[in-house]
Amino acid sequence: YGSVPGLKVLAPYDSEDARGLMKAAIRDPDPVIFLENELLYGTAFPVTPQVLDKDFLLPIGKAKIMRPGKHITLVSFSKMVGFCLKAAEELAAVGIEAEERTLPDAYMASPPG
């Protein structure tokens, strides 16, 4: 879907992404596809009071830093964010500080063209 011109494809990782991006998708004037990974349905994620606010939105097209780091950057979306966060923990154990960024928009990962 990410290669279709004008179509926005969202693939959230956690509850914050799902809530903020779904509300942004509904309000967006352009067509949006919202992909949920069903393997994440049983996973519990922390939710802050800010996320529960009725006006909470996440901007479409902006990456989110899930873990700060200075040696290497891991970039992923949807379920793979969890694997990258685990990899960052393992790298931290050997002294490598890995930054993890999530791309909530799958079209951000595809080359322009």
C-alpha positions as CSV (number, residue, x, y, z in Angstrom):
1,Y,0.0,0.0,0.0
2,G,2.9,2.4,0.7
3,S,3.7,2.8,-3.0
4,V,0.3,4.2,-3.9
5,P,0.6,7.9,-4.5
6,G,-1.5,10.0,-2.1
7,L,-2.3,7.1,0.2
8,K,-1.1,7.2,3.8
9,V,-0.4,3.9,5.5
10,L,-0.2,3.9,9.3
11,A,1.1,1.0,11.3
12,P,1.1,1.7,15.1
13,Y,3.1,-0.1,17.6
14,D,1.7,0.7,21.1
15,S,-1.5,2.0,22.6
16,E,-0.3,5.6,22.3
17,D,0.4,5.3,18.6
18,A,-2.9,3.5,18.0
19,R,-5.0,6.1,19.7
20,G,-3.2,9.2,18.5
21,L,-2.8,8.0,14.9
22,M,-6.4,6.7,14.6
23,K,-7.7,10.1,15.6
24,A,-5.3,11.8,13.2
25,A,-6.4,9.4,10.4
26,I,-10.0,10.2,10.9
27,R,-9.4,13.9,10.7
28,D,-7.0,13.7,7.7
29,P,-8.6,14.8,4.4
30,D,-6.5,12.3,2.5
31,P,-7.2,8.6,2.2
32,V,-5.5,6.6,5.1
33,I,-5.1,2.9,5.6
34,F,-4.6,1.9,9.3
35,L,-2.8,-1.4,9.7
36,E,-2.9,-3.2,13.1
37,N,-0.8,-6.2,13.8
38,E,-3.1,-8.6,15.5
39,L,-0.2,-10.2,17.3
40,L,0.1,-7.0,19.4
41,Y,-3.6,-7.2,20.6
42,G,-2.7,-9.1,23.8
43,T,0.3,-6.9,24.7
44,A,-0.1,-4.5,27.6
45,F,1.5,-1.0,27.1
46,P,1.7,1.8,29.6
47,V,-0.8,4.6,29.0
48,T,-0.2,8.1,30.4
49,P,-3.0,10.5,31.3
50,Q,-1.9,12.6,28.3
51,V,-2.8,9.8,26.0
52,L,-6.3,9.6,27.5
53,D,-7.0,13.2,26.9
54,K,-9.8,13.7,24.4
55,D,-7.7,16.1,22.3
56,F,-4.6,13.8,22.1
57,L,-3.3,13.4,18.5
58,L,-0.1,12.2,17.0
59,P,1.1,13.9,13.8
60,I,1.1,11.7,10.7
61,G,4.5,11.6,9.1
62,K,6.7,12.2,12.1
63,A,9.0,9.5,13.6
64,K,9.0,9.0,17.4
65,I,12.1,8.3,19.4
66,M,11.3,5.3,21.6
67,R,14.7,5.1,23.2
68,P,17.5,7.6,23.0
69,G,21.0,6.6,22.0
70,K,24.2,8.0,20.5
71,H,26.1,5.2,18.8
72,I,23.6,3.6,16.4
73,T,20.0,4.2,15.3
74,L,17.4,1.4,14.8
75,V,14.4,2.2,12.7
76,S,11.2,0.1,12.6
77,F,7.4,0.2,12.6
78,S,4.6,-1.9,14.0
79,K,5.5,-5.1,15.8
80,M,9.2,-4.8,14.9
81,V,9.6,-1.9,17.3
82,G,9.4,-4.4,20.2
83,F,12.2,-6.5,18.6
84,C,14.3,-3.4,18.1
85,L,13.8,-2.3,21.7
86,K,15.0,-5.7,22.9
87,A,18.0,-5.5,20.6
88,A,18.8,-2.0,22.0
89,E,18.8,-3.5,25.5
90,E,21.2,-6.3,24.4
91,L,23.4,-3.7,22.7
92,A,23.4,-1.6,25.9
93,A,24.7,-4.6,27.8
94,V,27.9,-4.5,25.7
95,G,28.2,-0.7,25.9
96,I,26.5,0.4,22.7
97,E,23.8,3.0,23.1
98,A,21.2,2.4,20.4
99,E,18.5,4.9,19.6
100,E,15.2,3.3,18.5
101,R,12.9,5.3,16.2
102,T,9.5,4.2,15.2
103,L,8.0,5.0,11.9
104,P,4.3,5.1,12.4
105,D,3.8,5.6,8.7
106,A,4.7,2.7,6.5
107,Y,5.0,5.0,3.5
108,M,7.9,6.8,5.2
109,A,9.9,3.6,4.8
110,S,9.4,3.3,1.1
111,P,11.6,5.2,-1.3
112,P,10.2,8.2,-3.1
113,G,9.3,7.6,-6.7
